[in-house]
Amino acid sequence: MPLNEIRKHVERLLSENTLLTNDDLNLILTYWRKIDGANINIITQKPLTNPMSIIRRRQKIQAEKKHLPTDFKVRLKRGKTL
């Protein structure tokens, strides 16, 4: 999806629910549910880890040449040819 379309959707979600302005994880889950049509049901009493924190840790681990992607196309996209 083009970035300008994603922006429109995010802006609409933020204007419809001001609580989403405070919590990226809830914004992401709401986007996946309402825009992407994902059937995600998460009920938890404790806060979930921010997805970007998880992604950044994965990036740091792979920068150390550990647990590199197994899919060759992903490796090429990320510039990991070894």
HELIX and SHEET records of a PDB file:
HELIX    1   1 LEU A    3  GLU A   16  1                                  14    
HELIX    2   2 THR A   18  ASN A   22  5                                   5    
HELIX    3   3 ASP A   24  LYS A   34  1                                  11    
HELIX    4   4 PRO A   51  ALA A   63  1                                  13    
HELIX    5   5 PHE A   72  LYS A   77  1                                   6    
END                                                                             
